[in-house]
Amino acid sequence: MPKNSTKILFLMMLISGVLISLCANSWMGVWMGLEINLLSFIPLLSSSMNMYSTEASLKYFLIQAIASSALLFMIILKMNIYEMFYLSKDFIWNNLLLIPFLMKIACAPLHWWLPSMIEGLSWFNCFILLTIQKISPLVLISYLLTNSKFSQLLIMMSALIGAIGGLNQISTRKILTYSSINHIGWMLMTTIMNSNLWLMYFIIYTINISVTMHFMALMNAMYISQAFNSLNNIKMVKFMLFMSLLSLGGLPPFLGFFPKWIVIHFMAQNMMIIMSMILIMTSLLTLYYYIRIFYTTVMITNSEMLWTKTIVFNKKHSYFTMFNISNIILGMLVVTLIVLLY
């Protein structure tokens, strides 16, 4: 959480922009909420401590401005043909309105801006970009997305690009970015299934990525080599980090496997065999580059590097670690019991 009062103000405006988009009863109100959200996130990106933040904020502004202008153009065009408050069931209009929202959440093939931009951000801004900034576009996508060849093509491309793109990366930020693109494919599948299921998937994804980014920020691990050689004196934090990574990849019995289990069950019931095979295989690819980091760090390397932070493991860190261990390991069991009782 930022300690600067100005950044706290912009963070509150960012959240209010999300709420305006969610509570709007017209597409113009949605556009206004997205613009408030955009203009309040730009000052949060700028930082005098990071020389790449200006470039990242400019890239983000240009991409989001293009998406917002395209959305405004679609809204005006829709007003000339239909009523403003009328949500047509025409698949062509729905697919056209989907494109700006897909660009905002960096869904493939409109993902090219996110990996290059993410390098210039702090871990807190990365967390906002990969979680909070996706809430309102995903809600609006859930209103429009239907089971069609267009949506299945988007899901397949997001899953494949998110899995293959992270294989040759050495930056931990880019690995989490491509993992996020892969998770977007799963989220789009959940929006086809049920309007509430994607929310559960998104909450579990947010828990996993918040734990991962918290420990990445503690270790100051910008690259894989830094994660290899850090925290050899505090094994619990290192194991906690990699358990959160395995949960993020969807390995059973961790919490991240539960929403994927439901999606696989739905696709099996609806005979979506090819789609389920693609999602499962790409999820295994994301698990591969997580397990590659885990195996090398725990089993092979055992040395300290000079550029990593020295962490004083106090009671606050120990409580946070134990809380997240219980969430990630026991979360699958608890959620399964809740569903069975329900």
N, C-alpha and C positions, 0 to 999 in steps of 0.2 A: 504493500500500500504506500503510495507516495506521501511524503511528509510536507511537501510544498502545498500551500493553501490554494494557489492558482491551479495546480494539477488536480487537486481534489474537486475544485469547481468544475473543471472540464470533464472529469470522470463522472460527476453527477449529471452533467448535460448529456454525456454519451449514453448513460443509462436512461435518461428521460427521452432521448431520441428513439431508443429501442422501444420504450413503452408507448410512445406516440404512434409508431408504425404498427404495433400490435393492436392498439385500441382504435385505429382509424376505421371508419366505415366507408371510405372511398379511396380510390387509387391515388388521388391528389394528396390526401392526408398521409398515405403510405410514403409517397415521395418526399413530403415535407419532413417526416420523421427520419427517413434515411439521410436527408441532407443535414439535419441537425446532428445526427450521429457522426457523419463524415467530418463536418467542420469542427466538432469538439474533439475528435480523435487526432487530428493533425497536430495541434499544439502538444499533445502527449507524446508524439513521436520525436519531437525535436529535443535534442540534448547536447549540451556543450561538452560532455565527457566522451561522446562518440562522434567521430568525424564522418561516419557513414549515415548518421541519422537524417541529415538534410536530404541526401539522395534518396533514402528510403521514403521519407515523407512526401517528396515530390513525385516519386513513382506511384505511391499509394493514392495521392490526390488525383493524378492524371487518369489512372485506371478507374477509380471510383466516379470521377466526373464524367468519363465516357459512358459508364454503365448507367449513371443517373440521368444523363441527357437522353440516352436511348430509351430508358423507361418513361421519361416525360414525353418523348415523341410517340411512343406506343400508347400512352394514356390519351393524348390529344387525338391521335388517329382513331382510337376506340370511341372517344366521345362523339366524333363526327359520324360514326356508323351506328353505335348502340347508345343506350343511355349510360350515364356516368356510373350509376350505382348498380348496373345490371351486370352480373357475372355470367357471361355467355358460356355455353357448353361446347363451343366450337373449338376443336382440337388445334386448329391452325392458330387462332388467337392465343390460346393457352401456351402453345409452344413459343410463340413470339414474345409473350410477356415473361416467359421463363428465362430467356437469354440474359437480360441484365442482372437478374438475381443469381444466375449461375456464374456470371463473371464476378459478382461481389463475393461469393464464397469460394472462388478459385476452383470451380469444378472443371475437370478436363472436358474438352480441349481448351478451355479458357483459363488455364492455370499458370501460364508462363510467367506471370508477374510475381507470384508469391515466393518461389525459391530464391530469386535474386534480391528481393526486397527484405526478406527475413533476416539477412546477415547484418543489416544495419540497425537492428532493434535490440533493446534490452530484454531480459527474460520476462519482465512484467508486461511489456508491450507485446511480446510474442504470445503470452497467455491471453491477453485481450483480443488480439487479432485472430487467434485460432479458436476462441470460444465465444466471447460476448458478441463479437462482430458478425457471427454467423447466425445468431438467434432469429432476428427479424427476417432475413432472407429465407431461412429454412422454414419458418412459419408460413410465409407467403408462398413458397414453393409447394408446401403441403396442401395449399388450397387449389393449386393449379395442376399438379402432376398426376397423371393417370398412367395406367399400365398400357404402354404402346411401344412400338418399335423405337421411337425417338428416345423415350425414357430408358429403355433397356440398353440402347447404344451409349447413352451418357453414363449409366452405371458400369458397363463393361470398360469404357475408356478410363473412367476415374479409378477403378480397381487396378487395371493393368498399369497405367502410368504411375500411380502412387506406389505400386510394388516394385516395378522395374527401375523407376527413377532413383530410388533410395539405395540401390545396390552398390553404386560406385561413389557414394558420398563419404567424405571424411568429416564434415561439419555436423555436429549434433543438432543444430537448428534445422539444417536442411533435411536431415533424417526424420525429425519430427514433422516437418512440413509435408514431405511426401507421404508419411504415415497418415497425416490429416487428410490428404487428397484421397488416399485409399479408404479412409473411414467415411468420406463423403459419399462414395459409392454405396456403402452399406446403409448410410442414413437415407439416401434417396430410395433405396429398396424398402426401408421401413415406412417412408411416407406413402408409398404405393399400398402397403399392407394396411396400416392403421394410422389415424391422425395423432394418436397418443403414444404409439410405440416408439416413434422417432425421438420423442421427448425423453423417454427412459434411456434410450441409447445415448442421447446427447449428454444427459446428466452423468451417466457412468463414464463416458469418454472425458467429460470435464474433470471428474474426480481423478481419473488416471493421469491425465496430462498435467494437472495442477501439482500432483505429487512428484511426477517426473521432473517438471521444470523447477520445482522448489529445490530438489537435491542437485540438479544440474547447476543452479545458481549458487548453491552452497559450495560446490566443488569448483566453481568457475571453469567448468568443462565446456569450452567452445568447440573443441575438436575431439575425435575419438581417442587420439593418443593421450590427451590429458585425462580422459576417463580411465584409460588403461592403468595409469601410474599414480592415481590419486587415492587418498583415504585408505592406504594400506594399514594404517594404525587404528582405524575405526571401521571394522569389518561390518558392523550392523548397518551403518548408513549406506555402505556400498551394496550390500545385499538388498536393502530396502529399495534403492534406486533400480536395480535390475529386476526385482520382482514387480515394480510398477511398470517397467518396460515390457516385461512378459505379459502382464495384465493388459497393457495397451495393445499388444499384438494379438490378444485373444486366446491365450493358452489356457486350457482348463488345468486346475480347478479355480483359476483366479476370476475376479469379478468381471473382467472385460469379456470373458467367454459367454456370459449369460445372454446379452442381447443378440450376439451372433448365433447362438444356439436357437433362439426363437426365430430368427430370420431363416436359418437353414430348415427348420421344421416347417415354416410357412411355404418355402419354395418347394420342398418335397411334397407337401400336400397338393400344391397347384401344378405339379409336373414341370417345374422350371428347372430341368436337370442341367442343361448347359450353363445357365446363369449361375446356379449354385456351384457347379464345378469351377467356374471362373473365379467366383468370390472366394471359395475355399482355397484354391491354389495361390491366389494373390495374397491371401492372408498368411499362408505358409511362407511366402517370400518375405513379407514384412517380419515375420518371426525369425527368419534366417538372419537378417542383418541385426536384429536385437540379440539373438543367441551368439552371433559372432563376437559382438562386443563383450557379452557376459563371459563367454568361455575364455577369451584372451585375457580379460582382466582378472578373473578369479584363479585360473589354472596356470597361466604362463608368466605374466609380468609380475614383478614384485620389487619395484624400485620407486623412488620418489623423484618427482621433477621439481625444478625450482620455481616454475611459473604458476603452480597451483596454490590455492589458499590453504592456510593452516586453520582448521576449525576447532574451536573449543566446544566440545560436546557437553553442553550443560543440560540442566533438567528440562528446559523448554524444548530442546531438540530431541531429548529422549522421549518425552511425552508425545511429541508430534510423530516420532518414528513408530512408537507402539500403536498409536491411534490409526496410522495409515496401514500398518501391518494387519491390524484387525479388519480394516475396511476392505483391503485388497484380497486377503486370503479368505476371510470368513464371509465376505460380502456375497459371494456366489451361493453359499449355503443359506444365508439369511433370506436373500431374495427368492430363492427356489422354494423355501418353506412358506413365504408369504403368498406366492402364486398358488401353491398347492392348497393352502388354507382358504384362499379367496375362491 
